[in-house]
């Protein structure tokens, strides 16, 4: 199996059964963006930062197109999002076959559009992941299955956070994630920080502590 996604990696100090953390950047960014977190995270984690498949002009990448000029404000290409979600699902299989990883200990860390995709992947292919760190995003119900069985999600655990003055994705959208996950009986934590569309230092340390306890 070959990878359809370009990526960079930081190997684990473990020689077998390493826990995997996949980083999924936001709209208009690339694989280098979140990789700055890698040096601050536990050495036993095998960290892979992936580049979204759709190239933007003049630079940057996206998991799916956003039309900012649409009549009703921003419009997202949900079909592209579903395609990206499935490519990312295949990438998890590829990584677990290629490197000495524990396929039962896979975590996703997304920011913004990468978070929206991470929610979609976890709720569509729950057997592929265990922990999800969802930064500055929300659940897009158009790209998840219509029928959701709580029995499929008992092993999942979400850390969700958002900036209370986010000017890109309204905080109200993110606040819906907790009741949504609670209804499915999925373990989750939700935090807000007094920042815009970004990750505050205290946000980083909180999700780092959360992850360390779960890998």
C-alpha positions in Angstrom: 0.0 0.0 0.0 1.3 3.4 -0.9 0.5 6.8 0.7 -1.7 9.2 -1.2 -0.7 12.0 1.3 2.6 13.8 1.6 3.8 13.7 5.2 6.6 14.4 7.6 7.3 12.3 10.7 9.1 12.1 14.0 9.8 8.5 14.9 9.1 7.0 18.4 11.8 6.0 20.9 9.9 2.6 20.9 10.9 0.0 18.4 7.5 -1.7 18.3 3.9 -1.0 19.1 4.4 2.7 19.3 1.3 4.9 19.8 0.6 7.0 16.7 -0.4 10.7 16.6 -1.5 12.1 13.3 -1.6 15.9 12.9 -4.2 17.4 10.5 -3.6 21.1 9.7 -6.2 23.8 8.9 -7.3 25.4 5.7 -4.5 27.2 3.7 -1.7 25.6 5.8 0.6 22.6 5.4 2.2 19.7 7.2 4.8 22.0 8.8 2.3 24.0 10.8 1.3 21.7 13.6 4.6 19.8 13.5 6.0 22.5 15.8 4.1 20.6 18.6 6.1 17.5 18.0 9.2 18.5 20.0 7.1 19.2 23.1 5.2 15.9 23.0 6.2 12.5 24.6 9.1 10.8 22.9 7.2 7.4 22.7 4.7 8.9 20.3 5.2 8.3 16.6 4.1 11.6 15.2 3.1 12.0 11.5 2.0 15.4 10.2 0.0 15.1 6.9 -0.5 17.6 4.1 -4.1 18.0 2.9 -4.7 16.7 -0.6 -6.1 19.9 -2.3 -3.5 22.5 -3.3 -4.5 26.1 -3.0 -3.2 29.0 -5.1 -0.7 30.7 -4.6 0.2 28.4 -1.6 -1.2 26.2 1.1 -3.5 23.2 1.1 -7.0 22.3 2.1 -9.0 19.2 3.0 -11.8 20.6 1.0 -12.7 23.8 -0.9 -14.4 26.7 0.8 -16.2 29.3 -1.3 -16.0 32.6 0.6 -18.2 34.4 -2.0 -21.2 32.2 -1.8 -24.6 33.8 -1.4 -25.2 32.4 2.1 -21.7 33.2 3.3 -19.1 30.5 3.4 -19.9 27.3 1.5 -18.0 24.1 2.0 -17.5 21.3 -0.6 -18.7 18.4 1.5 -18.0 15.8 -1.3 -14.3 16.8 -1.2 -14.4 16.6 2.6 -15.7 13.0 2.4 -13.0 12.1 -0.2 -10.3 13.5 2.1 -11.7 11.7 5.1 -11.5 8.4 3.2 -8.0 9.1 2.0 -7.0 9.9 5.6 -8.6 6.6 6.8 -6.5 4.7 4.2 -3.4 6.7 5.4 -3.9 5.3 8.9 -3.8 1.7 7.4 -0.8 2.6 5.4 1.1 4.1 8.4 0.3 1.1 10.6 1.5 -1.3 7.9 4.7 0.7 7.2 5.9 1.6 10.6 6.2 -0.3 13.9 2.9 1.1 15.4 0.1 -0.1 17.6 -2.9 0.1 15.4 -5.1 0.1 18.5 -3.5 3.2 19.8 -4.0 5.9 17.2 -4.7 9.5 18.1 -5.8 12.4 15.8 -5.0 16.0 16.4 -6.7 18.5 14.2 -6.9 22.2 13.9 -9.9 24.0 12.3 -10.6 22.2 9.0 -8.4 19.4 10.2 -10.6 19.1 13.3 -13.8 19.0 11.2 -12.2 16.1 9.2 -11.0 14.4 12.4 -14.6 14.4 13.8 -15.9 13.0 10.5 -13.2 10.2 10.5 -13.7 9.2 14.1 -17.5 9.0 13.7 -17.3 7.2 10.3 -14.4 4.8 11.0 -14.3 4.5 14.8 -12.3 1.3 14.7 -9.4 3.3 13.2 -8.8 5.7 16.1 -8.9 6.0 19.9 -8.2 9.6 20.9 -9.2 12.8 19.1 -7.8 16.3 19.9 -10.3 18.7 18.2 -8.9 22.3 18.2 -10.9 25.2 16.9 -13.4 23.2 14.8 -16.9 21.7 14.9 -19.0 18.7 13.9 -20.2 19.0 10.3 -23.2 16.6 10.3 -23.2 16.6 6.4 -20.0 14.5 6.4 -20.8 11.9 9.0 -23.1 8.9 8.8 -26.8 9.6 9.2 -27.3 6.7 11.6 -24.9 6.6 14.6 -24.8 3.7 17.0 -23.3 4.6 20.5 -22.1 1.0 20.8 -19.5 1.7 18.1 -18.0 4.7 20.0 -17.5 3.4 23.5 -13.7 3.4 23.2 -13.4 6.9 21.8 -12.3 9.9 23.8 -12.3 13.5 22.6 -10.5 16.7 23.8 -12.3 19.7 22.3 -11.3 23.3 22.6 -12.1 26.7 21.1 -11.2 30.3 21.3 -14.0 32.3 22.9 -13.4 35.2 20.5 -12.7 33.1 17.4 -13.5 35.3 14.4 -13.2 32.4 11.8 -15.4 29.6 13.3 -18.0 30.9 15.8 -17.6 29.5 19.3 -21.3 28.7 19.3 -20.6 26.1 16.6 -17.9 24.4 18.8 -20.1 24.5 21.9 -22.5 22.1 20.1 -19.9 19.4 20.1 -20.2 18.4 23.8 -24.0 17.8 23.8 -23.6 16.0 20.4 -20.9 13.7 21.8 -22.7 13.3 25.2 -25.8 12.1 23.3 -23.7 9.3 21.8 -22.3 8.5 25.2 -18.8 9.4 23.9 -16.2 10.4 26.5 -15.2 14.1 26.0 -13.8 17.2 27.5 -14.5 20.7 26.3 -12.5 23.9 27.1 -12.5 27.5 26.0 -9.7 30.0 26.0 -9.8 33.8 25.6 -8.2 33.8 22.2 -9.2 34.0 18.5 -8.6 31.3 15.9 -5.5 29.8 17.4 -4.0 27.7 20.1 -3.1 29.5 23.4 -0.1 28.2 25.4 -2.4 27.0 28.2 -4.5 25.2 25.6 -1.5 23.3 24.4 -0.4 22.3 27.9 -4.0 21.2 28.8 -4.4 18.9 25.7 -0.8 17.6 26.1 -1.6 16.5 29.7 -4.9 15.0 28.5 -3.0 13.0 25.8 -0.2 11.8 28.0 -2.8 10.2 30.3 -4.3 8.3 27.4 -1.4 6.9 25.4 
